Amino acid sequence: MKRLSVVASATVTSLVIAGSITGSALAWHPKGTITKSVQNVTANGALSAADTAATAVSAKPGDVLNYVIVVANTGALASNGSNDMAKTVLTDTLPAGLELVSDPSQRQISENLGTIKPGDKITKTYRVKVIATADGVIENKACFTGDSTVNDNPQRGCDVADIKVTVPVTPVTPVTPVTPPAPVTPAPVAPTPAAPQPAELPHTGTGTNIVFGLAAVSSILGYFWAEKRRANV
């Protein structure tokens, strides 16, 4: 009987040890969560989960948005750190149609959030600008990864926030055709009548002087020849 008692005692002890090991292996329970919301700052809108196209936040090209991302550890409190979420990393790749206000060339957001204890959360806000040129819904997804401090309980998750872009229609100003003015026909100009010619040339000027001069010469010659004939008689 004593021998059997010892065997039974040894068996019970083995079961207790095995249960202790199993319980220890399952004791690390961080529980990571992520939520993403969006706010249209330009339109002074409210922060919205906007996790479907039906609940998307309205926006237009040029609007500035705030994306708010919260990564939390909702695991049970544990004073020994067994439920801490360690090596937590946040990633967010900007979709086409959005750009970071702080650095338009940066398309990938990645941040090491470190260890998040149960009940704690880390909030990140990113400001972006809408650069889309066509109507449509833009889905922006953020994700996180993490693990327990002993690397036996990986954590990961993603959440989206949607915006609905509407490009304003630029009104077309109608162009009023310009009618050219009718050509102006100039009124006929009556010819200026010629000045009337005198009936005879005036007895002045060079021609008149010549006539008088010849007449005087003829008179003188006539008188000379008359006197010569008289002298010869």
C-alpha positions as CSV (number, residue, x, y, z in Angstrom):
1,M,0.0,0.0,0.0
2,K,2.8,2.4,0.8
3,R,4.3,1.8,-2.6
4,L,1.1,2.5,-4.4
5,S,0.6,5.7,-2.4
6,V,4.0,6.9,-3.5
7,V,3.2,6.2,-7.1
8,A,-0.1,8.0,-6.8
9,S,1.5,11.0,-5.2
10,A,4.2,11.1,-7.9
11,T,1.4,11.1,-10.5
12,V,-0.5,13.9,-9.0
13,T,2.7,16.0,-8.7
14,S,3.5,15.5,-12.4
15,L,0.0,16.6,-13.4
16,V,0.4,19.8,-11.2
17,I,3.7,20.6,-12.9
18,A,2.3,20.0,-16.4
19,G,-0.7,22.2,-15.6
20,S,1.6,25.0,-14.3
21,I,3.7,25.0,-17.5
22,T,0.6,25.0,-19.7
23,G,-1.0,27.9,-17.7
24,S,2.2,29.9,-18.0
25,A,2.4,29.4,-21.7
26,L,-1.1,30.7,-22.2
27,A,-0.8,33.6,-19.8
28,W,0.5,36.2,-22.3
29,H,-2.6,37.9,-23.7
30,P,-2.1,41.4,-25.2
31,K,-5.1,42.4,-27.2
32,G,-4.4,45.1,-29.9
33,T,-7.0,47.2,-31.7
34,I,-6.9,50.0,-34.2
35,T,-9.4,52.6,-35.2
36,K,-9.1,55.2,-37.9
37,S,-11.3,58.3,-38.3
38,V,-11.3,61.3,-40.7
39,Q,-12.2,65.0,-40.4
40,N,-12.6,67.5,-43.2
41,V,-10.8,70.5,-41.6
42,T,-11.5,72.9,-44.6
43,A,-15.3,72.3,-44.3
44,N,-15.1,72.4,-40.4
45,G,-16.6,68.9,-40.4
46,A,-16.9,66.5,-37.5
47,L,-14.5,63.6,-36.9
48,S,-16.1,60.5,-38.4
49,A,-15.3,56.8,-38.5
50,A,-16.3,56.8,-42.2
51,D,-15.5,53.1,-42.5
52,T,-17.8,52.5,-45.5
53,A,-18.5,54.2,-48.8
54,A,-22.0,55.0,-47.6
55,T,-20.6,56.9,-44.6
56,A,-17.7,58.5,-46.4
57,V,-16.8,62.1,-45.5
58,S,-17.5,64.6,-48.3
59,A,-14.5,66.4,-49.8
60,K,-13.4,68.3,-52.8
61,P,-10.0,68.9,-54.4
62,G,-7.8,71.2,-52.3
63,D,-9.6,70.3,-49.0
64,V,-7.3,69.6,-45.9
65,L,-8.2,66.5,-43.9
66,N,-7.1,65.1,-40.5
67,Y,-6.7,61.4,-40.2
68,V,-6.8,60.2,-36.6
69,I,-5.4,56.7,-35.8
70,V,-5.7,55.1,-32.4
71,V,-3.8,51.9,-31.5
72,A,-4.8,50.4,-28.2
73,N,-4.2,47.4,-26.0
74,T,-7.5,46.2,-24.5
75,G,-6.0,43.2,-22.8
76,A,-6.5,42.5,-19.1
77,L,-4.3,44.3,-16.6
78,A,-1.3,42.3,-15.4
79,S,1.2,43.6,-13.0
80,N,3.9,41.2,-14.3
81,G,3.7,42.7,-17.9
82,S,2.4,39.4,-19.3
83,N,-0.3,41.2,-21.3
84,D,1.8,44.1,-22.6
85,M,1.8,44.5,-26.4
86,A,5.4,45.0,-27.5
87,K,7.2,45.9,-30.7
88,T,4.0,47.8,-32.0
89,V,4.4,49.3,-35.4
90,L,1.9,51.5,-37.3
91,T,1.9,51.7,-41.1
92,D,-0.3,53.7,-43.5
93,T,0.3,53.9,-47.3
94,L,-1.4,57.0,-48.7
95,P,-3.7,56.1,-51.7
96,A,-3.7,58.1,-54.9
97,G,-5.5,61.4,-54.6
98,L,-4.0,62.3,-51.2
99,E,-0.7,63.8,-50.1
100,L,0.8,64.7,-46.8
101,V,0.7,68.4,-46.0
102,S,4.1,68.2,-44.2
103,D,5.8,66.3,-47.0
104,P,3.9,65.8,-50.3
105,S,6.7,63.4,-51.6
106,Q,6.2,60.9,-48.7
107,R,3.7,58.2,-49.5
108,Q,4.4,55.6,-46.8
109,I,3.9,56.4,-43.1
110,S,5.6,54.0,-40.6
111,E,6.0,54.6,-36.9
112,N,7.4,52.4,-34.1
113,L,4.9,52.8,-31.2
114,G,6.9,50.5,-28.8
115,T,5.2,48.8,-25.9
116,I,1.5,49.5,-25.1
117,K,0.3,48.3,-21.7
118,P,-3.2,47.0,-21.2
119,G,-5.7,49.8,-21.0
120,D,-3.3,52.3,-22.8
121,K,-3.6,53.7,-26.3
122,I,-1.5,55.8,-28.6
123,T,-3.1,58.4,-30.9
124,K,-1.5,59.6,-34.2
125,T,-2.9,62.4,-36.3
126,Y,-1.9,63.0,-39.9
127,R,-2.9,66.0,-42.0
128,V,-3.4,65.4,-45.7
129,K,-4.6,67.4,-48.7
130,V,-7.0,66.1,-51.4
131,I,-5.3,66.3,-54.8
132,A,-7.8,64.0,-56.7
133,T,-9.0,65.4,-60.0
134,A,-12.0,63.1,-60.5
135,D,-15.1,62.1,-58.5
136,G,-14.9,58.9,-56.4
137,V,-14.4,57.3,-53.0
138,I,-10.9,57.2,-51.6
139,E,-10.2,54.5,-49.0
140,N,-7.3,55.1,-46.7
141,K,-6.2,52.1,-44.6
142,A,-4.0,52.0,-41.5
143,C,-2.6,48.8,-40.0
144,F,-0.6,47.8,-36.9
145,T,1.5,44.8,-35.8
146,G,2.7,43.8,-32.4
147,D,3.3,40.8,-30.1
148,S,3.6,39.8,-26.5
149,T,6.8,40.4,-24.7
150,V,7.8,36.8,-25.1
151,N,6.9,36.7,-28.8
152,D,4.1,34.1,-28.5
153,N,1.0,36.0,-29.3
154,P,1.3,38.1,-32.5
155,Q,-1.2,41.0,-32.9
156,R,-2.3,42.7,-36.1
157,G,-5.2,44.6,-37.5
158,C,-6.3,47.3,-40.0
159,D,-9.0,49.9,-40.2
160,V,-10.1,52.2,-43.0
161,A,-11.6,55.7,-43.3
162,D,-13.3,56.8,-46.5
163,I,-13.8,60.1,-48.2
164,K,-16.0,60.9,-51.1
165,V,-14.5,63.4,-53.6
166,T,-16.7,65.6,-55.7
167,V,-15.0,67.8,-58.2
168,P,-17.0,71.1,-58.6
169,V,-18.3,71.8,-62.1
170,T,-16.8,75.0,-63.5
171,P,-19.7,77.0,-65.0
172,V,-19.1,77.7,-68.7
173,T,-19.8,81.4,-69.5
174,P,-21.7,81.5,-72.8
175,V,-19.9,83.5,-75.5
176,T,-22.1,86.1,-77.2
177,P,-21.2,86.3,-80.9
178,V,-20.1,89.7,-81.9
179,T,-21.9,91.0,-85.0
180,P,-19.5,93.1,-87.1
181,P,-20.8,96.5,-87.9
182,A,-22.3,97.0,-91.4
183,P,-19.9,98.6,-93.8
184,V,-20.4,102.4,-94.2
185,T,-20.7,103.5,-97.8
186,P,-19.2,107.0,-98.1
187,A,-21.5,109.6,-99.6
188,P,-20.6,110.8,-103.1
189,V,-18.6,114.0,-103.1
190,A,-19.8,116.5,-105.7
191,P,-16.9,117.8,-107.9
192,T,-15.8,121.3,-107.2
193,P,-16.8,123.5,-110.2
194,A,-13.8,125.0,-112.1
195,A,-13.3,128.7,-111.8
196,P,-14.8,130.6,-114.7
197,Q,-12.3,131.7,-117.4
198,P,-12.2,135.5,-118.3
199,A,-13.5,136.5,-121.7
200,E,-10.1,137.8,-122.7
201,L,-6.7,137.9,-121.2
202,P,-6.0,140.8,-119.0
203,H,-3.9,143.5,-120.5
204,T,-1.1,143.1,-118.0
205,G,2.0,141.1,-117.7
206,T,4.9,140.4,-119.9
207,G,2.9,139.7,-123.1
208,T,1.3,143.2,-122.9
209,N,4.7,144.9,-122.5
210,I,6.1,143.2,-125.6
211,V,3.1,144.4,-127.7
212,F,3.5,147.9,-126.5
213,G,7.3,147.7,-127.1
214,L,6.9,146.5,-130.7
215,A,4.3,149.2,-131.3
216,A,6.7,151.9,-130.1
217,V,9.6,150.5,-132.2
218,S,7.3,150.5,-135.3
219,S,6.3,154.1,-134.7
220,I,9.9,155.2,-134.3
221,L,10.9,153.4,-137.5
222,G,8.0,154.9,-139.4
223,Y,8.9,158.4,-138.2
224,F,12.6,157.8,-139.2
225,W,11.8,156.7,-142.8
226,A,9.4,159.5,-143.2
227,E,12.0,162.1,-142.2
228,K,14.5,160.4,-144.5
229,R,12.3,160.7,-147.6
230,R,11.5,164.2,-146.8
231,A,15.2,165.1,-146.7
232,N,15.8,163.4,-150.0
233,V,13.1,165.4,-151.8
